[in-house]
Amino acid sequence: MDIDARSEALVKAPLGCAFLLIAAGLRLPPELASEPGISLHIAARAVAELSVWRPGHAAVVRDVLQRGPQYKWLARSILEQPGAAWWFGPLDRVEQIWVSRAGEPPDMQRLVSPTGPPSKWERYAQKSACGLYTSTRIAGTTSIFAAVREGAGDLTLALPAALWRLEVSQEARVFEIDSPFAWHTLCAQYQAAGEDGRLVPDWSKVAGEWDAVHLSFGGLLTADRVRVESPAGWSEHWGWDAEQTLWLRWVFKRAEQLADFDGFFESAPLPWTPGLLGNHPPMEGVQIPRGRPVYPRSCELGRSFGSRSRPQAQAAAAGARLLGLDDQQLGSSSRSGRQPVSRRLDGHRAR
């Protein structure tokens, strides 16, 4: 899928539109909005704003879908940036971060593959109550970490959090969800009936042919709450709230324990905006000033991080401030050990 098609997919999806509205409201230039440490938080903020449990949810969704298409130019500009190259890409098999339930190491014997038809909760949540969940570490953080910080969904973090980096076998069979159509394909091929008649995955059938299902960052932004119909029926993805991977069986080559995460720092994440129902004037055709773009007040640019170029160092410094991390925590993805990630859905924790 090319950039034009992905830009179109973003402005047709509630979460994609919300992402663009928040980025535009903060007046972030595309090169900064695409940086992983910042884009992950924009997406998490969008998930929180579009929560189905918020009053007026339906009105918010209608509003963002109405106003989002005017920012298609911004979607394209962001997707053209190097920082967005990973959005729709395949699973990173080296940087998968897992949070231990009670400090115990990952154990092949504890990973239980689903068997039998999905439970009532699984039909509702469209997730498996079995298996193991990870999120990709990039730029010293993860999508689930950002979701916890922004209060997206019902993701929580118990402290101190024991973290492990899992390296995945190259032979592992990973089903990629990078669009609403990919999700529909999964549901149609391994179908069960949801409570409202939609197609949902039967995870025991999925496990018969696949080792994992990866929802990419781009897949999250374009598939969440987008209905797709075919002769097989209709599907509508929801409830995953972050880039993550469901592992249906043990396919890991190596597990490395990282330093425990002890808590969030006090520095502010993304500054709060008036809300998606507030007025963000159309910006189509408006050129973002190159001289002095407007950054959130919490950003202090110009710090040096290793051998990065000045623009990279500026974006990394901004990302650190927005994430509320210090320099040691930001680090490089190869040596940073303080990337918290946790999930809980209706009492189900990552195992």
Secondary structure, 3 states (H helix, E strand, C coil): CCHHHHHHHHHCCHHHHHHHHHHHHCCCCHHHHCCHHHHHHHHHHHHHHCCCCCCCHHHHHHHHHHHHHHHHHHHHHHHCCHHHCCCCCCCCCCCEEEECCCCCCCCHHHCCCCCCCCCHHHHHHCCCCCCEEEEECECCECHHHHHHHHCCCCCCCCCCECEEEEEECCCCCEEEECCHHHHHHHHHHCEEECCCCCEEECHHHHHCCCCEEEECHHHHHHHECCEEEECCEEEEECCCCCCEEEECCCCEEEEEECCCECCCCCCCCCCCCCCCCCCCCCCCCCCCCCCCCCCCCCCCCCCCCCCCCHHHHHHHHHHHHHHCCCHHHHCCCCCCCCCCCCCEECCEECC
